[in-house]
Amino acid sequence: MRLLILGGTEFVGRAVAEAALRRDWEVTVFHRGRHEAPAGVRVLHGDRVAPGGLKALAEGEWDIVVDTWSAAPSAVQETARLLADRVGRYAYVSSRSVYAWPPAAGLDENGPLVAGAAAGAEATDYARDKRGGELAVTEAFGPERSLLVRAGLIIGPWENVGRLPWWLNRVARGGPVPAPGPRDLPVQYVDVRDLAQWTLDASEQGLAGPYNLVSPPGHTTMGELLESCVRVTGSDAELRWLDAETIAAAGVEPWTDLPVWIPRGELYDAIHDADVSKALAAGLRCRPVQETVADTWAWLSGLGGSAPQRTDRSPVGLSPDQESALLARS
């Protein structure tokens, strides 16, 4: 198979490239040259938002294109139109953020979608940008050749958002660690490598349309996630479990100050309670959380503990003052 990845050097794009190379596919990555591409790929350079930035894609044919773009939908529209006659299928890594707020618990792919998105729009907000990207792909390739991968929380090696790396580094330092509970609170996420594997399988099989892509409900819990961090780092960390009311009283925010964690409620339903039966029926397999945590720690350790950070995302995690305030309440 001939695969074109728009990106291919960071996190999701890199995982897709690595997975395709293991299949002995012919892989081309199109990127701006800011990061080193995986060994074994063909490299094309260009900037999708610069005048003439798609020149390197003016020629060539591929069976599949995978796109992870999350800014202006107009960039997806221009690229998709350019490739429509020379690529078999378009897989767009979208997001569950495309659903209208607030999404109901257990929402499947038929849920209402965010309003105001357009295929040719400039950047607005994450939800409308991702939905606009979906519209751009479907407009150019038609619904039968468009795969819309609506991912949830993504973690694993190469993470450049900082959620699991923050927990691993904090646990590795040892001592008492504020642990947001309850311990048995279910958490939905997808290992980036499982996302990559499924996306390539689904594209090769000719699947089309939207798929929620995240682990099934009950795949893991906050307890299993954080206790795995303690085991793989070998630290003397002591997890001090705190309830949502105590955390809120300390002025600490879920998701940003305490990555991954969200207390039950409207936001929890949106992030950690998706219906993924369609993707499971289409072959989604999710590795154990212990494997994801261990492999992420091995990768992070190889970087000296300093994970890459996307420039368009703010760093996550507790400040020392916030941690002290929480521990005083534990």
Secondary structure, 3 states (H helix, E strand, C coil): CEEEEECCCCHHHHHHHHHHHHCCCEEEEEECCCCCCCCCCEEEECCCCCCCCCHHHCCCCEEEEEECCCCCHHHHHHHHHHHCCCEEEEEEEEEHHHECCCCCCCECCCCCECCCCCCCCCCCCHHHHHHHHHHHHHHHHCHHHEEEEEECCEECCCCCCCHHHHHHHHHHHCCEEEEECCCCCEECCEEHHHHHHHHHHHHHCCCCEEEEECCCCCCEEHHHHHHHHHHHHCCCCEEEEECHHHHHHCCCCEECCEECCCCCCHHHHHHHCECCHHHHHCCCCCCCHHHHHHHHHHHHHHCCCCCCCCCCCCCCCCCHHHHHHHHHCC
